[in-house]
């Protein structure tokens, strides 16, 4: 388990390292610049020339230190200046004076010469760092446009310029990096909102002592592969009852596939028994598509059939939003079992908002951004830019767990908050969410803590998607491929 930090915490880490631990700022810059040099030389073969674009802050100073190292390594380098170096930070002025003594070529960028500028085959973005709070405009906007249109390989220092380091919002425009070399910890904005679209491949260089992070309280945690050891071990003396029963309630309309996917995912993850409750019109299809499941008509679902100590319920996949399905949802909400609430069950709640008052600590809601918009009445654009705030407030208000699904999914109980970094764009297909519901439900059935099961289930889901895309590519993965890749994750337990 590791964590991300926001822009303010990143600044505090840097300040603490310098002022309290006593590491000179220029020493940190040396480490930062060397780490970027290492990645450039490792990744790019046969470098012809490197262009470093800098503003006159400390992010730019890292770029100037890099220029000196590139020159010393016999690599042709040119520095492009966006502001007068003499008005820069103390560190920037020191680094600038050094590179001038080394006769490194420096070109000031103006409105007059911007169209004639030519960048090298490697471009280093040292414009803005983590402190950007305003929208980019003017010459800097045009420079970033030019960088993004170039054929060069783009490296960003710490974070792509134009990306908000806290919430991942693009401030007018952002450098679209091929690689980002970040320092200490990843910044939350590199994964939230638009962050994943602009950072490219991320390399973390830990240039700060661990003590520098001691005062960070609101950490944004994420899981790593070593956390798969949290999956409950199988017992040698066991039977299907040992691993619980997952009840999938859905398939009330014309969608039989959703409950099949959820059921298959629950079994692949390790549930002992899966029962399906679905509409009569879909029963034959479900029986053929999921021969291991016990299939029942949805009207037969009653709370008397549910044992809260053994049974978990996942409701919503293909459910439909008819009045009769609302009655089924009420029955589910009235049980004391742990519940995963997804898809049409969420849509029913948004249409019947009093049902939200039935939520409690036994409920896990898994909305995507649009479903969260329906539940809250907030605009989707606002939610994407404020996923941490919106999900946390909702979870606190209704005392439930929220899994707010996006390119980077946020999981929160209101107090605890995680993000999920696994998964990729191959999973942007119908049915992926149904698979997630089945995975989480299976972990709950295996007696995992409800929050731990939610976080781990989301992580497993993303890893399975990554494995599927390795086999089929980003375009051709279907939800069933994610199901069929779950075993590759579970084998790592």
C-alpha positions as CSV (number, residue, x, y, z in Angstrom):
1,X,0.0,0.0,0.0
2,X,1.3,3.4,-1.0
3,X,-0.2,6.9,-1.2
4,X,-0.4,10.0,-3.4
5,X,0.0,13.6,-2.2
6,X,-1.6,16.9,-3.3
7,X,0.1,20.1,-4.4
8,X,0.2,21.7,-1.0
9,X,1.6,18.5,0.6
10,X,4.3,18.3,-2.1
11,X,5.3,21.9,-1.4
12,X,5.4,21.1,2.3
13,X,7.6,18.0,1.7
14,X,10.1,20.1,-0.2
15,X,10.1,22.8,2.4
16,X,10.5,20.4,5.3
17,X,13.4,18.7,3.6
18,X,15.2,22.0,3.1
19,X,14.4,23.9,6.3
20,X,14.0,21.1,8.9
21,X,16.2,18.3,7.6
22,X,18.8,20.7,6.2
23,X,19.1,19.4,2.6
24,X,20.1,22.4,0.4
25,X,17.7,23.1,-2.4
26,X,20.5,22.8,-5.0
27,X,21.3,19.3,-3.8
28,X,17.7,18.3,-4.3
29,X,17.9,19.8,-7.8
30,X,21.0,17.8,-8.6
31,X,19.2,14.6,-7.7
32,X,16.1,15.6,-9.7
33,X,18.1,16.5,-12.8
34,X,20.2,13.4,-12.6
35,X,17.1,11.2,-12.4
36,X,15.6,12.9,-15.5
37,X,19.0,12.5,-17.4
38,X,19.0,8.8,-16.4
39,X,15.5,8.2,-17.8
40,X,16.2,10.1,-21.0
41,X,19.3,8.1,-21.8
42,X,17.6,4.8,-20.8
43,X,14.5,5.4,-23.0
44,X,15.7,7.4,-26.0
45,X,18.4,5.8,-28.1
46,X,20.6,7.8,-30.5
47,X,19.6,11.2,-29.2
48,X,20.4,14.0,-31.7
49,X,19.3,17.0,-29.6
50,X,17.4,18.0,-26.5
51,X,15.3,21.1,-26.1
52,X,14.5,22.2,-22.6
53,X,11.6,24.7,-22.2
54,X,11.7,26.6,-18.9
55,X,9.9,29.3,-17.0
56,X,12.0,31.0,-14.3
57,X,10.8,29.0,-11.2
58,X,12.4,26.0,-9.6
59,X,10.8,23.6,-12.0
60,X,12.7,25.4,-14.7
61,X,15.8,25.4,-12.5
62,X,15.7,21.6,-12.5
63,X,15.6,21.9,-16.3
64,X,18.7,24.1,-16.3
65,X,20.6,21.7,-14.1
66,X,19.6,18.9,-16.6
67,X,21.0,21.0,-19.5
68,X,24.4,21.2,-17.8
69,X,24.4,17.4,-17.3
70,X,23.4,16.7,-20.9
71,X,26.2,19.0,-22.1
72,X,28.7,17.2,-19.9
73,X,27.5,13.9,-21.5
74,X,28.2,15.2,-25.0
75,X,24.5,15.7,-25.9
76,X,23.5,18.7,-27.9
77,X,21.1,20.8,-25.8
78,X,19.3,24.1,-26.2
79,X,17.4,25.9,-23.5
80,X,14.3,27.9,-24.4
81,X,13.5,30.7,-21.9
82,X,9.9,31.9,-21.3
83,X,10.8,34.6,-18.8
84,X,13.7,36.8,-18.0
85,X,16.2,34.7,-15.9
86,X,17.2,37.7,-13.8
87,X,13.6,37.8,-12.5
88,X,13.7,34.1,-11.5
89,X,14.1,32.3,-8.2
90,X,17.5,32.3,-6.6
91,X,18.0,28.7,-7.6
92,X,17.0,29.5,-11.2
93,X,19.5,32.4,-11.4
94,X,22.3,30.2,-10.0
95,X,21.6,27.5,-12.6
96,X,21.3,30.0,-15.4
97,X,24.6,31.6,-14.6
98,X,26.3,28.1,-14.7
99,X,24.9,27.1,-18.1
100,X,25.9,30.5,-19.6
101,X,29.5,29.9,-18.4
102,X,29.3,26.5,-20.2
103,X,28.2,28.2,-23.4
104,X,24.9,26.3,-23.6
105,X,22.7,27.8,-26.2
106,X,19.7,29.8,-24.8
107,X,16.9,31.2,-26.8
108,X,14.3,33.6,-25.4
109,X,10.7,32.9,-26.6
110,X,8.6,35.8,-27.7
111,X,5.5,36.4,-29.7
112,X,7.7,37.5,-32.6
113,X,9.8,34.3,-32.9
114,X,7.5,31.6,-31.6
115,X,6.5,30.4,-35.0
116,X,10.1,29.9,-36.2
117,X,11.2,27.8,-33.2
118,X,12.4,24.3,-33.9
119,X,12.5,21.7,-31.1
120,X,14.9,18.8,-30.9
121,X,14.0,15.1,-31.0
122,X,13.7,15.2,-27.2
123,X,11.7,17.9,-25.5
124,X,11.9,18.5,-21.7
125,X,8.9,20.4,-20.2
126,X,10.3,22.5,-17.3
127,X,7.6,25.2,-17.5
128,X,5.3,24.9,-14.5
129,X,5.7,22.7,-11.5
130,X,3.1,21.7,-8.9
131,X,2.0,25.2,-8.0
132,X,-0.1,26.1,-11.0
133,X,-3.4,27.6,-10.0
134,X,-4.4,29.7,-13.0
135,X,-5.4,29.1,-16.6
136,X,-2.5,29.3,-19.1
137,X,-2.7,31.8,-21.9
138,X,-0.6,34.0,-24.2
139,X,2.9,32.9,-25.3
140,X,3.0,30.0,-22.9
141,X,-0.2,28.6,-24.3
142,X,1.2,28.8,-27.8
143,X,4.5,27.1,-26.7
144,X,2.6,24.2,-25.2
145,X,0.5,23.9,-28.4
146,X,3.8,23.7,-30.3
147,X,5.2,21.1,-28.0
148,X,2.1,18.9,-28.3
149,X,2.2,19.2,-32.1
150,X,5.9,18.3,-32.3
151,X,7.3,14.9,-33.3
152,X,9.8,14.9,-30.3
153,X,9.6,12.6,-27.3
154,X,8.3,14.7,-24.4
155,X,9.5,14.4,-20.8
156,X,7.8,16.5,-18.1
157,X,9.6,17.4,-14.9
158,X,7.5,16.4,-11.9
159,X,4.1,17.0,-13.6
160,X,3.0,18.1,-17.1
161,X,2.8,21.8,-17.3
162,X,-0.9,22.9,-17.3
163,X,-2.1,20.0,-15.2
164,X,-3.4,20.8,-11.7
165,X,-1.3,18.7,-9.4
166,X,-4.2,18.2,-6.9
167,X,-7.3,17.5,-8.9
168,X,-6.0,16.7,-12.4
169,X,-7.9,19.6,-14.1
170,X,-6.3,21.0,-17.3
171,X,-5.7,24.7,-16.8
172,X,-6.6,25.8,-20.3
173,X,-4.0,23.6,-21.9
174,X,-1.5,21.0,-20.7
175,X,1.7,19.5,-22.1
176,X,0.9,15.9,-23.2
177,X,3.9,14.1,-22.0
178,X,5.2,10.7,-23.2
179,X,7.0,10.4,-19.9
180,X,6.7,12.2,-16.5
181,X,9.5,12.0,-14.0
182,X,8.0,12.9,-10.7
183,X,9.8,13.4,-7.3
184,X,9.0,11.8,-4.0
185,X,5.4,10.7,-4.4
186,X,3.0,10.8,-7.3
187,X,0.7,13.8,-7.2
188,X,-3.1,13.1,-7.0
189,X,-3.7,15.2,-10.1
190,X,-1.6,12.8,-12.1
191,X,-4.5,10.2,-11.8
192,X,-7.6,12.2,-11.1
193,X,-9.8,13.9,-13.8
194,X,-7.6,14.3,-16.9
195,X,-4.3,13.4,-15.3
196,X,-3.8,9.9,-16.8
197,X,-4.4,11.4,-20.3
198,X,-1.5,13.8,-20.1
199,X,1.2,12.1,-17.9
200,X,2.2,9.3,-20.2
201,X,4.4,6.7,-18.4
202,X,5.3,7.8,-14.9
203,X,8.6,7.3,-13.1
204,X,8.9,8.0,-9.4
205,X,12.2,9.3,-8.1
206,X,12.3,9.4,-4.3
207,X,14.7,12.3,-3.7
208,X,13.2,13.1,-0.2
209,X,13.8,11.4,3.1
210,X,10.7,9.5,4.3
211,X,10.7,11.7,7.4
212,X,9.7,14.6,5.1
213,X,6.2,13.1,4.8
214,X,5.5,12.7,8.5
215,X,3.2,15.7,8.7
216,X,1.0,14.7,5.8
217,X,-2.4,13.7,7.3
218,X,-4.9,13.4,4.4
219,X,-3.1,10.7,2.4
220,X,-4.7,9.3,-0.7
221,X,-3.8,5.6,-0.6
222,X,-3.7,3.1,-3.4
223,X,-2.9,-0.7,-3.5
224,X,0.1,-2.4,-5.1
225,X,0.6,-6.0,-6.3
226,X,2.0,-7.0,-2.9
227,X,-1.5,-6.2,-1.4
228,X,-3.0,-9.2,-3.3
229,X,-1.8,-11.1,-0.2
230,X,-4.9,-9.7,1.5
231,X,-7.1,-12.1,-0.5
232,X,-8.4,-14.6,2.1
233,X,-6.5,-17.9,1.8
234,X,-8.3,-21.1,0.8
235,X,-8.6,-23.7,3.5
236,X,-7.8,-27.4,3.0
237,X,-10.8,-28.5,5.0
238,X,-13.6,-26.5,3.3
239,X,-16.7,-26.7,1.3
240,X,-18.8,-24.2,-0.8
241,X,-20.4,-22.9,2.4
242,X,-17.0,-21.8,3.7
243,X,-16.7,-19.2,1.0
244,X,-20.2,-17.8,1.3
245,X,-23.1,-17.2,-1.1
246,X,-23.4,-14.3,-3.6
247,X,-27.0,-13.4,-4.6
248,X,-27.1,-11.5,-7.9
249,X,-30.3,-9.7,-8.4
250,X,-30.9,-8.3,-11.9
251,X,-31.8,-9.3,-15.4
252,X,-35.3,-7.8,-15.0
253,X,-35.4,-6.2,-18.4
254,X,-34.0,-7.4,-21.7
255,X,-30.5,-7.7,-20.5
256,X,-29.5,-11.2,-19.4
257,X,-25.8,-10.8,-20.0
258,X,-25.2,-8.5,-17.1
259,X,-26.1,-11.0,-14.4
260,X,-24.1,-13.7,-16.3
261,X,-21.0,-11.5,-16.1
262,X,-21.5,-10.7,-12.4
263,X,-22.1,-14.3,-11.6
264,X,-19.0,-15.5,-13.5
265,X,-16.9,-12.9,-11.9
266,X,-18.0,-13.9,-8.4
267,X,-17.2,-17.5,-9.1
268,X,-13.8,-16.7,-10.6
269,X,-12.9,-14.6,-7.6
270,X,-13.7,-17.5,-5.2
271,X,-17.3,-17.3,-4.0
272,X,-18.6,-20.7,-2.8
273,X,-22.1,-20.4,-4.4
274,X,-23.8,-18.0,-6.7
275,X,-27.6,-17.6,-6.9
276,X,-29.2,-15.5,-9.6
277,X,-32.6,-13.8,-9.3
278,X,-33.8,-12.6,-12.7
279,X,-36.8,-11.9,-14.8
280,X,-38.7,-14.9,-16.2
281,X,-38.0,-13.9,-19.8
282,X,-34.3,-14.2,-19.1
283,X,-34.1,-17.4,-17.1
284,X,-33.4,-19.9,-19.9
285,X,-30.6,-17.7,-21.3
286,X,-29.0,-17.3,-17.9
287,X,-29.2,-21.0,-17.2
288,X,-27.3,-21.7,-20.5
289,X,-24.8,-18.9,-20.0
290,X,-24.0,-19.6,-16.3
291,X,-24.4,-23.3,-15.7
292,X,-22.8,-23.2,-12.3
293,X,-25.3,-20.7,-10.8
294,X,-28.6,-21.5,-9.1
295,X,-31.1,-19.5,-11.1
296,X,-34.4,-18.2,-9.6
297,X,-37.2,-16.0,-10.8
298,X,-36.8,-12.5,-9.4
299,X,-40.3,-12.5,-7.9
300,X,-39.1,-15.3,-5.6
301,X,-36.6,-13.1,-3.9
302,X,-37.5,-12.5,-0.2
303,X,-35.5,-11.4,2.7
304,X,-36.4,-14.6,4.5
305,X,-34.2,-16.5,1.9
306,X,-31.2,-14.4,2.9
307,X,-28.8,-15.3,5.8
308,X,-27.0,-12.1,6.7
309,X,-24.0,-14.0,8.1
310,X,-23.4,-16.0,4.9
311,X,-25.2,-14.2,2.1
312,X,-24.1,-11.2,0.1
313,X,-26.3,-9.4,-2.4
314,X,-25.3,-7.6,-5.6
315,X,-28.3,-5.8,-7.1
316,X,-28.5,-3.8,-10.3
317,X,-27.0,-5.6,-13.3
318,X,-29.6,-5.4,-16.0
319,X,-32.3,-4.9,-13.4
320,X,-34.4,-2.3,-15.3
321,X,-36.2,0.6,-13.5
322,X,-39.8,-0.6,-13.5
323,X,-42.0,-0.2,-10.5
324,X,-41.8,-3.9,-9.7
325,X,-38.0,-3.6,-9.6
326,X,-38.3,-0.8,-7.2
327,X,-40.1,-3.1,-4.8
328,X,-37.3,-5.7,-5.2
329,X,-34.7,-3.0,-4.4
330,X,-36.6,-2.1,-1.2
331,X,-36.6,-5.7,-0.1
332,X,-32.8,-5.8,-0.7
333,X,-32.2,-2.6,1.2
334,X,-34.3,-3.9,4.1
335,X,-32.0,-7.0,4.6
336,X,-29.0,-6.8,7.0
337,X,-26.6,-8.4,4.5
338,X,-23.8,-6.6,2.9
339,X,-24.9,-5.2,-0.4
340,X,-23.3,-4.1,-3.7
341,X,-25.6,-1.6,-5.4
342,X,-24.9,-0.9,-9.1
343,X,-26.4,0.1,-12.4
344,X,-30.2,0.2,-12.5
345,X,-30.4,-0.1,-8.8
346,X,-28.6,3.2,-8.6
347,X,-30.9,4.6,-11.3
348,X,-34.0,3.6,-9.3
349,X,-32.5,5.4,-6.3
350,X,-32.0,8.6,-8.4
351,X,-35.7,8.4,-9.4
352,X,-36.9,7.6,-5.9
353,X,-34.6,9.7,-3.7
354,X,-36.2,8.7,-0.5
355,X,-34.6,5.3,-1.0
356,X,-31.2,6.9,-0.3
357,X,-32.3,7.2,3.3
358,X,-32.2,3.4,3.6
359,X,-28.5,3.3,2.9
360,X,-26.1,2.4,5.8
361,X,-22.7,0.8,6.6
362,X,-23.7,-2.4,4.8
363,X,-24.1,-0.7,1.4
364,X,-21.5,-0.3,-1.3
365,X,-22.6,2.0,-4.2
366,X,-20.6,1.7,-7.5
367,X,-21.7,4.6,-9.7
368,X,-19.9,5.9,-12.7
369,X,-19.7,9.7,-13.1
370,X,-23.1,10.0,-14.9
371,X,-24.9,7.8,-12.4
372,X,-23.3,9.9,-9.6
373,X,-24.7,13.0,-11.3
374,X,-28.2,11.5,-11.2
375,X,-27.8,10.6,-7.6
376,X,-26.5,14.0,-6.5
377,X,-28.0,16.4,-9.0
378,X,-24.5,17.7,-9.7
379,X,-23.1,18.3,-13.2
380,X,-20.8,15.6,-14.5
381,X,-18.0,18.1,-15.3
382,X,-18.1,19.3,-11.7
383,X,-17.9,15.7,-10.3
384,X,-15.0,14.8,-12.6
385,X,-13.0,17.8,-11.3
386,X,-14.0,17.1,-7.6
387,X,-14.2,13.4,-7.4
388,X,-12.6,13.2,-3.9
389,X,-14.9,15.9,-2.5
390,X,-18.1,14.6,-4.0
391,X,-17.6,10.9,-3.2
392,X,-16.5,11.7,0.3
393,X,-19.5,14.0,1.1
394,X,-21.9,11.4,-0.3
395,X,-20.4,8.6,1.7
396,X,-20.5,10.6,4.9
397,X,-24.1,11.8,4.4
398,X,-25.5,8.3,3.8
399,X,-23.0,6.3,5.9
400,X,-22.2,4.0,3.0
401,X,-19.2,3.2,0.9
402,X,-18.9,4.8,-2.5
403,X,-16.9,3.5,-5.5
404,X,-16.9,6.4,-7.9
405,X,-15.8,4.9,-11.2
406,X,-13.7,6.8,-13.7
407,X,-10.4,6.4,-15.4
408,X,-9.1,6.5,-11.9
409,X,-11.7,5.2,-9.4
410,X,-12.2,6.7,-6.0
411,X,-13.2,4.5,-3.1
412,X,-14.3,6.1,0.2
413,X,-16.2,5.4,3.4
414,X,-16.2,9.1,4.1
415,X,-13.3,8.8,6.5
416,X,-11.0,6.5,4.6
417,X,-10.2,7.2,1.0
418,X,-8.4,5.2,-1.7
419,X,-7.9,5.5,-5.4
420,X,-7.4,2.7,-7.8
421,X,-4.5,2.9,-10.2
422,X,-5.0,-0.4,-12.0
423,X,-6.9,-0.9,-15.2
424,X,-6.8,0.9,-18.6
425,X,-8.9,2.1,-21.5
426,X,-9.6,-1.4,-22.7
427,X,-12.2,-1.7,-19.9
428,X,-14.3,1.1,-21.3
429,X,-16.9,-1.4,-22.5
430,X,-20.4,-2.4,-21.6
431,X,-20.4,-5.0,-18.9
432,X,-17.2,-4.0,-17.1
433,X,-19.1,-2.6,-14.2
434,X,-21.1,-5.8,-13.8
435,X,-17.8,-7.7,-13.5
436,X,-16.7,-5.4,-10.7
437,X,-19.9,-6.0,-8.7
438,X,-19.3,-9.7,-8.9
439,X,-15.7,-9.5,-7.7
440,X,-16.5,-7.3,-4.7
441,X,-19.5,-9.4,-3.7
442,X,-17.3,-12.6,-3.8
443,X,-14.7,-11.0,-1.5
444,X,-17.5,-10.0,0.9
445,X,-18.8,-13.5,0.8
446,X,-15.4,-14.8,1.8
447,X,-15.7,-12.7,5.0
448,X,-13.4,-9.8,4.1
449,X,-14.0,-6.5,5.9
450,X,-16.4,-4.5,3.8
451,X,-14.1,-1.6,3.0
452,X,-11.1,-3.8,2.4
453,X,-13.1,-6.0,0.0
454,X,-14.2,-2.9,-1.9
455,X,-10.7,-1.5,-2.3
456,X,-9.2,-4.9,-3.2
457,X,-12.0,-5.9,-5.5
458,X,-11.6,-2.7,-7.5
459,X,-7.9,-3.3,-7.7
460,X,-8.4,-6.9,-8.9
461,X,-10.9,-5.8,-11.5
462,X,-8.3,-3.3,-13.0
463,X,-5.5,-5.9,-13.0
464,X,-7.7,-8.4,-14.8
465,X,-8.4,-5.7,-17.4
466,X,-4.7,-5.2,-17.8
467,X,-4.1,-8.9,-18.3
468,X,-6.9,-9.1,-20.8
469,X,-5.5,-6.1,-22.8
470,X,-2.1,-7.8,-22.9
471,X,-3.8,-10.7,-24.8
472,X,-6.4,-8.8,-26.9
473,X,-5.1,-5.2,-27.1
474,X,-6.8,-2.1,-25.9
475,X,-9.5,-2.1,-28.6
476,X,-10.7,-5.7,-28.5
477,X,-11.2,-6.6,-24.8
478,X,-14.8,-7.5,-23.8
479,X,-16.2,-7.8,-20.3
480,X,-16.1,-11.6,-20.5
481,X,-12.3,-11.3,-21.3
482,X,-11.9,-9.5,-18.0
483,X,-13.8,-12.3,-16.2
484,X,-11.6,-14.9,-17.9
485,X,-8.5,-13.0,-16.7
486,X,-9.4,-12.8,-13.0
487,X,-7.7,-16.2,-12.5
488,X,-4.3,-14.6,-13.5
489,X,-4.7,-12.1,-10.6
490,X,-5.9,-14.7,-8.1
491,X,-3.0,-17.0,-8.8
492,X,-0.7,-14.3,-7.4
493,X,-2.2,-14.9,-3.9
